[in-house]
Structures are given as structure tokens and as C-alpha cells.
Amino acid sequence: MVLQVNLLIYAYMALCACMLIFNMFYVSRSRWHSFKNPGRIKKYREWMEYCIQDPDQDVFDEFQKKVWDRKLKRSSQLILFQTALEQVAEGAATREKLISWMHVHRDMVYALGSSYLKKNGMEKAYYAYILETYQLCGASEKDPFVLQMQQLVMDHSIYCRENALCALYAGGTASHVVKAYEILTRMDIQHSLKMVTDGLLTFNGDKEVLAEALWGAWGHFSDSYRAAFINFIRMVSGSFTGRFLPILTDAGYDREVRFAVLRYYRKYYYPEAREELRYLAAHWEQVDWEFSALAALALENYPGAKTVEALRLGCRSRNWHVRYNCAQSLSRLLCVESMERITMDETDAYAKDMLMYNLSLKEVERNDGHD
């Protein structure tokens, strides 16, 4: 029994010694790389500075190509290479030269893709980031980088999907972006809607053309993507007012899509939408409170006696958000004297309280303006 205990102790001591040796080796290796990395980055930078002087020159012989390809297929070296490229591209002029050089040597970068697309999610995402940074996705439907990125959008990793989409945005071809979202819808892959809207806004081309292309393929997308697309269109184009109205009035559409349309009509005035907005604000007992609240905000852009009456009715809602938004829109549409008159005439306690609160804010703003 004593012997067995001693063996267990010896085994534990041997395990601790192995862990200590491993940690010492890992720390030593990390310090060695930290010591060597600046020199490697400098070597890459100097080589690139030489290369970009004439993007069309062939700076590789066959042996150099093999050596360079073998180096950059290791992610640790690719990170150092990208760090060197960032240092080279600090100036706008050198950045343009660098992008031109990368486009001339697209075959070299594409060869990396065959290796990196077989690796783990983070390495695939980093490869997509390289394509985004140097705008390597071309205009052709059969462009090899475009096909790689359209394949990568199906990856389970959100980092891969986002970086692949960003590479397509950087390419500046609307049809490639549309096809990527058609693939996501067909594969029933849900991407972050905020990231979709923000990403589309970085599109490196005519954003109105992209908006039209998305609308042209509207039936191919899921409702969640449609909501994100409307949010994007709201930022770039006011030419969809007539096309969005049927979505707002059709209760069969997803609520998030209709919410996005309400926000659109808050930014872009469209006379034909007035009646629907007034109805949603005034008939808070019959519709979902979120529709009433958003319609109330939109009505600040639709002045008129009927709008004022609809907002007054909305102020009587038992939902705080509806009351607040209606009173806020009234305060923006009316002068202080008109707000005072409406507040004094109001008999509903909830409405009166909210109107008085917004009236006080309006008076403070007026006094600050006079100061």
C-alpha cells in the first residue's frame, strides 16, 4: 500500500516537472518570437516598399515563389506580413500603389485561399479580412475571390460570415452582395441584423444601385433580412416611399419589417402615408402599441390639424411610450401657446400629465434659446 502511494507521488511530481518544462519552453519560444518579429516585419516592409515602386514588375523567380508561398501559408507569418503592409500603406499614395500591386499579384493571394479556407474559423476569417482590406473581389460573377467569399458566408462562424460579407462590400459590385444574402436566406442562416445594416453602409460602390438591386430581389430574402435592408435604404435613398407603403398597410408582413418602414417615413415625407400613420397613432386600442409609438414619432414630419388630433388621441393611451411619443411630436409641431391651450383643454389625466411634462421641456428650450 505504501509503495502504491509512493508511486502516485512520484507520478504527480513527474507530471509537475513536465508542466514546468512545457511552460518554460512556451515562455522562451514566445520571447524568441517577440525578439525576432520586429526584424521579420521590417524585412517584409522593405520588400514591399521595393515591390510597389513598379506593380507590374515580376519580382519572383520560381524558387522565391515557392518559399514565399510556404511562409505565408502559416498564419503567424501572414499576420506579420499584414502588419508590414499596414505600415507601408500609412500614406494614401502608397496605399493605392499597394492595392494595385495586390491586384497584379492576385494569383499569389488566391493560392493562399486554397490553404486558409481549409483551416479553422479564425484563420479563414483573417484571410477574408485580407481580401477586404485590398479590395480583391472583382466585378465578374466568376471571379475566384468572389466565389470563395460566397462560399465562406455559409460558415457557422459569425466572424467568417461577417468578414466574407465585408470583402464583398469592399469589391463594390451590388450583384455579388445580393447573391450572398440570397445564399444566406436559402441556407436559413441568420446573421446579425445590425451588422447587416452597418455592413451595407460600407459598400464601396453606388449605394443607391445596391438599394435598387436588393429591392429587385426582394422576394428572395427572409423577413429578418428585409428589415435590415430597409434600415440601410433609409440611410441612403428617399426614392422608395411609394414602394414601401404597401408593406406598411399589409398586416401579413413581419412586424419588424413594418417597424422599419415606419422609421423610413419618419425620415422621408410621403403624403400618401399620412392617413395610415394617423390611424396607427390614434387607434392605440386596436393596434400593437409599438406601431402606435413609432407612428407617433413619424407624424412629427406630417403637420396639419388631423395630425394634431391623432396625436392628442394618442396621448390618452395607457402605454407610456405611446403617450410620450405623441406628446413629443406635438411639442415639435406646435408653438408653446398652442401646447398650453391643448394641455388646459385636455380632460384625460394621463394625457394631461404627459403634455404638461413636454410643455415644460419646450419652455425650458425656449428660455435657453433666448439666453
C-alpha positions in Angstrom: 0.0 0.0 0.0 2.9 2.3 0.9 4.6 1.5 -2.3 1.5 2.4 -4.3 1.2 5.7 -2.6 4.9 6.5 -3.3 4.4 5.7 -7.0 1.4 8.0 -7.1 3.5 10.8 -5.5 6.4 10.2 -8.0 3.9 10.2 -10.9 2.5 13.5 -9.7 6.0 15.0 -9.3 6.9 13.9 -12.8 3.7 15.5 -14.2 4.5 18.8 -12.4 8.0 18.7 -13.8 6.7 18.1 -17.3 4.3 21.1 -16.9 7.1 23.3 -15.7 9.3 22.3 -18.6 6.5 22.9 -21.1 5.8 26.4 -19.6 9.5 27.3 -19.7 9.6 26.2 -23.3 6.5 28.1 -24.2 7.7 31.3 -22.5 11.1 31.0 -24.1 9.5 30.5 -27.5 7.2 33.5 -27.1 10.1 35.7 -26.1 12.2 34.5 -29.0 9.3 35.3 -31.4 8.8 38.7 -29.8 12.5 39.4 -30.3 12.5 38.2 -33.9 9.2 39.5 -35.1 10.2 43.2 -35.5 13.0 42.1 -37.8 10.7 39.9 -39.8 8.2 42.8 -40.2 11.0 45.1 -41.2 12.1 42.6 -43.9 8.6 42.2 -45.2 8.1 46.0 -45.2 11.3 46.7 -47.1 10.5 44.0 -49.7 7.0 45.5 -50.2 8.3 49.1 -50.5 10.6 47.8 -53.3 7.8 45.9 -55.0 5.2 48.7 -55.1 7.6 51.0 -57.0 6.6 49.2 -60.1 3.5 47.0 -59.5 3.9 45.3 -62.9 7.4 44.0 -62.4 7.9 40.3 -61.8 9.9 40.3 -58.5 9.6 36.5 -58.0 11.6 33.7 -59.6 10.2 30.2 -59.3 12.2 29.4 -56.2 11.2 32.6 -54.4 7.5 32.0 -55.2 7.7 28.6 -53.5 9.5 30.0 -50.5 7.1 33.0 -50.1 4.1 30.8 -50.6 5.3 28.4 -47.9 5.9 31.2 -45.5 2.6 33.0 -45.9 0.6 29.7 -45.6 1.5 29.9 -41.9 -0.9 32.3 -40.2 1.8 33.6 -37.8 3.7 34.8 -40.9 0.6 36.2 -42.6 -0.1 38.3 -39.6 3.5 39.7 -39.7 3.1 40.3 -43.4 -0.1 42.2 -42.9 1.4 44.2 -40.2 4.2 45.2 -42.6 1.6 46.1 -45.3 -0.2 48.3 -42.8 3.0 50.2 -42.1 3.6 50.6 -45.9 0.1 51.8 -46.5 0.1 54.6 -44.0 0.0 57.2 -46.7 -2.8 57.5 -49.2 -0.5 57.4 -52.2 1.4 54.3 -51.1 -1.9 52.6 -50.2 -3.1 53.0 -53.7 0.2 51.5 -55.0 -0.1 48.6 -52.6 -3.7 47.8 -53.7 -2.5 48.0 -57.3 0.3 45.5 -56.5 -2.0 43.1 -54.8 -4.4 43.2 -57.8 -1.5 42.5 -60.2 -0.4 39.5 -58.0 -3.9 38.2 -57.3 -2.8 34.6 -58.2 -0.4 34.6 -55.3 -3.2 35.7 -52.8 -5.6 33.2 -54.3 -3.2 30.4 -53.8 -3.2 31.2 -50.1 -7.0 30.9 -50.1 -6.9 27.2 -51.0 -4.9 26.7 -47.9 -6.6 29.0 -45.5 -10.2 28.0 -46.4 -9.3 24.5 -45.0 -8.2 25.9 -41.7 -10.1 26.9 -38.5 -12.6 29.7 -38.4 -10.3 32.4 -37.2 -7.8 31.8 -39.9 -10.5 31.7 -42.6 -11.8 35.0 -41.2 -8.4 36.5 -41.3 -7.9 35.5 -45.0 -11.3 37.2 -45.8 -10.1 40.3 -43.9 -7.0 40.4 -46.3 -9.4 40.4 -49.3 -11.5 43.2 -47.8 -8.5 45.3 -47.0 -7.1 45.2 -50.5 -10.5 45.1 -52.3 -9.6 41.9 -54.2 -13.1 40.8 -55.0 -13.6 41.6 -58.7 -16.6 42.6 -60.7 -17.1 39.3 -62.6 -19.7 36.8 -61.4 -17.0 34.1 -61.8 -14.2 36.0 -60.0 -12.4 33.4 -57.9 -12.3 35.6 -54.8 -16.0 36.4 -55.1 -16.8 32.6 -55.3 -14.6 32.0 -52.3 -16.4 34.6 -50.2 -19.8 33.5 -51.3 -18.8 30.0 -50.1 -17.5 31.4 -46.8 -20.7 33.2 -46.0 -22.2 29.8 -45.3 -19.6 29.1 -42.5 -21.0 28.6 -39.0 -18.7 31.2 -37.6 -20.1 34.7 -37.4 -16.5 36.1 -37.8 -16.1 34.2 -41.1 -19.6 35.3 -42.4 -19.0 39.0 -41.4 -15.5 39.2 -42.9 -16.7 37.4 -46.1 -19.5 39.9 -46.5 -17.2 42.8 -45.8 -14.9 41.5 -48.6 -17.8 41.6 -51.0 -18.8 45.1 -49.8 -15.3 46.3 -50.5 -15.5 44.8 -54.0 -18.2 47.3 -54.8 -20.4 45.1 -57.0 -24.0 45.1 -56.0 -25.0 41.8 -57.6 -22.3 39.9 -55.5 -23.8 41.3 -52.3 -27.3 40.4 -53.3 -26.3 36.8 -54.2 -24.5 36.4 -50.8 -27.8 37.3 -49.0 -29.8 35.0 -51.3 -27.4 32.2 -50.2 -27.9 33.1 -46.5 -31.7 33.1 -46.9 -31.7 29.8 -48.9 -29.4 28.1 -46.3 -31.6 29.6 -43.5 -28.6 31.2 -41.9 -29.4 34.2 -39.6 -26.8 36.9 -39.4 -26.8 39.9 -37.0 -29.3 42.4 -38.4 -27.3 45.4 -37.0 -24.1 44.1 -38.6 -26.0 43.6 -41.9 -27.2 47.3 -41.9 -23.8 48.6 -40.8 -22.0 46.5 -43.3 -24.2 47.5 -46.2 -23.4 51.2 -45.4 -19.7 50.4 -46.0 -20.4 49.2 -49.6 -17.6 50.5 -51.8 -19.8 51.5 -54.7 -23.0 53.3 -55.5 -25.2 52.6 -52.5 -28.4 53.6 -54.4 -27.6 51.0 -57.0 -27.2 48.5 -54.2 -30.5 49.5 -52.7 -32.2 49.0 -56.1 -30.5 45.6 -56.5 -31.8 44.5 -53.1 -35.3 45.6 -54.0 -35.1 43.8 -57.3 -34.5 40.5 -55.5 -36.9 41.3 -52.6 -38.8 38.1 -52.9 -35.7 36.0 -52.4 -35.0 37.3 -48.8 -36.3 36.4 -45.4 -38.3 39.0 -43.4 -35.4 39.5 -41.0 -33.0 40.5 -43.8 -35.7 42.7 -45.3 -35.9 44.7 -42.1 -32.2 45.2 -42.2 -32.3 46.2 -45.8 -35.0 48.8 -45.2 -32.9 50.3 -42.4 -30.0 50.5 -44.9 -32.2 52.1 -47.6 -33.4 54.6 -45.1 -29.8 55.9 -44.8 -29.1 56.2 -48.5 -32.2 56.8 -50.5 -35.6 58.6 -50.4 -36.9 57.1 -53.6 -38.7 54.1 -52.0 -41.6 56.0 -50.4 -44.2 54.7 -52.8 -42.8 51.1 -52.9 -42.8 50.7 -49.1 -46.4 51.9 -48.4 -48.0 48.5 -49.4 -45.7 46.9 -46.8 -46.8 49.2 -44.1 -50.5 48.6 -44.8 -50.2 44.8 -45.2 -50.7 43.1 -41.8 -49.3 39.9 -43.3 -45.8 41.3 -43.3 -43.5 40.7 -40.4 -43.8 43.3 -37.7 -40.1 44.2 -37.7 -40.3 44.9 -41.5 -43.2 47.2 -40.9 -41.4 48.9 -38.0 -38.5 49.6 -40.4 -40.9 51.2 -42.8 -42.4 53.4 -40.1 -38.9 54.7 -39.3 -38.4 55.3 -43.1 -41.5 57.5 -43.2 -40.2 59.4 -40.2 -37.2 60.5 -42.3 -38.8 60.8 -45.7 -42.1 62.7 -46.1 -44.7 60.9 -48.2 -48.2 62.4 -48.3 -49.8 59.1 -49.2 -48.6 57.7 -45.8 -50.3 60.3 -43.7 -53.6 58.6 -43.1 -52.1 55.3 -42.2 -49.7 57.0 -39.7 -52.6 59.0 -38.1 -54.7 55.8 -37.8 -51.9 53.9 -36.1 -51.3 56.7 -33.6 -54.9 57.5 -32.8 -56.2 53.9 -32.6 -53.8 52.6 -30.0 -56.5 50.4 -28.5 -56.8 48.4 -31.7 -53.2 48.0 -32.8 -50.0 46.9 -31.2 -48.5 49.7 -29.0 -45.2 49.6 -30.8 -46.9 50.6 -34.1 -48.6 53.5 -32.4 -45.4 54.6 -30.7 -43.4 54.6 -34.0 -46.2 56.2 -36.0 -46.4 59.0 -33.4 -42.7 59.8 -33.9 -43.1 59.7 -37.7 -46.0 62.2 -37.5 -43.7 65.0 -36.4 -42.9 65.2 -40.1 -46.6 65.5 -41.2 -48.1 68.8 -39.9 -51.8 69.5 -40.0 -55.0 69.7 -38.0 -55.7 66.0 -38.5 -52.2 65.1 -37.3 -52.6 67.2 -34.2 -55.9 65.5 -33.4 -54.5 62.0 -33.9 -51.6 62.8 -31.6 -54.0 64.2 -29.0 -55.9 60.9 -29.0 -52.6 59.0 -28.8 -51.7 60.9 -25.7 -54.6 59.1 -23.9 -53.0 55.7 -24.4 -52.4 53.7 -21.3 -48.9 52.8 -22.7 -46.2 55.3 -21.5 -44.2 55.0 -24.8 -47.2 55.9 -26.9 -48.1 58.9 -24.7 -44.6 60.2 -24.6 -44.0 59.9 -28.3 -47.3 61.6 -29.2 -46.7 64.4 -26.7 -43.1 64.8 -28.1 -44.3 65.1 -31.7 -47.0 67.6 -30.6 -44.3 69.7 -28.9 -42.3 69.8 -32.1 -45.3 70.6 -34.3 -46.9 73.3 -32.2 -45.7 76.6 -30.6 -45.8 77.0 -26.8 -49.1 78.8 -26.8 -50.8 76.1 -28.7 -49.4 73.4 -26.5 -50.6 75.3 -23.4 -54.1 75.6 -24.9 -54.2 71.8 -25.7 -52.9 71.0 -22.3 -55.5 73.1 -20.5 -58.4 71.6 -22.6 -57.3 68.0 -22.0 -59.5 66.0 -19.6 -57.7 62.7 -19.6 -55.3 62.6 -16.6 -52.7 60.5 -18.3 -52.6 62.8 -21.4 -52.6 66.0 -19.3 -49.7 64.8 -17.2 -47.6 63.9 -20.3 -48.5 67.1 -22.2 -47.5 69.2 -19.1 -44.2 67.4 -18.9 -43.4 68.0 -22.6 -44.6 71.6 -22.4 -42.2 72.3 -19.5 -39.4 70.9 -21.6 -40.4 73.1 -24.5 -40.5 76.2 -22.3 -37.0 75.4 -21.0 -35.7 75.1 -24.6 -37.3 78.4 -25.5 -35.8 80.2 -22.4 -32.4 78.7 -23.2 -32.7 80.0 -26.8 -33.4 83.5 -25.5 -30.4 83.4 -23.2 
